Amino acid sequence: MEKVGFFYEKLGVKSSTRLNSFILLWAFILFNLIYFLNAGVIEMNFILFDFVLLIGIFAPKYLAKLAETGIIK
């Protein structure tokens, strides 16, 4: 059995959703780093904003998997 890479759904099938999530995760990390270096303080609104961003990053892949399994029609 051949090993399938991280950015592949299955052997030979690339996953653009995983690639987009990976790129957005790094953009999220960079955004937080820049924010903390400039502001230096964590506010409740920023934590809520981060939570919404993380949901936006990972929800599409989760919803795609639910659609593939037939839970969402």
Contacts in CASP RR format, 6 or more apart in sequence:
PFRMAT RR
TARGET T0000
AUTHOR 0000-0000-0000
METHOD contacts of the structure
MODEL  1
MEKVGFFYEKLGVKSSTRLNSFILLWAFILFNLIYFLNAGVIEMNFILFD
FVLLIGIFAPKYLAKLAETGIIK
2 11 0 8 1.000
4 10 0 8 1.000
4 11 0 8 1.000
4 12 0 8 1.000
6 18 0 8 1.000
6 22 0 8 1.000
7 14 0 8 1.000
7 15 0 8 1.000
7 18 0 8 1.000
7 19 0 8 1.000
7 22 0 8 1.000
8 14 0 8 1.000
8 15 0 8 1.000
9 15 0 8 1.000
9 18 0 8 1.000
17 60 0 8 1.000
17 61 0 8 1.000
17 64 0 8 1.000
18 61 0 8 1.000
20 60 0 8 1.000
21 57 0 8 1.000
21 58 0 8 1.000
21 60 0 8 1.000
21 61 0 8 1.000
24 56 0 8 1.000
24 57 0 8 1.000
25 57 0 8 1.000
28 50 0 8 1.000
28 53 0 8 1.000
28 54 0 8 1.000
28 57 0 8 1.000
31 53 0 8 1.000
32 50 0 8 1.000
35 46 0 8 1.000
36 42 0 8 1.000
63 72 0 8 1.000
66 72 0 8 1.000
67 73 0 8 1.000
END
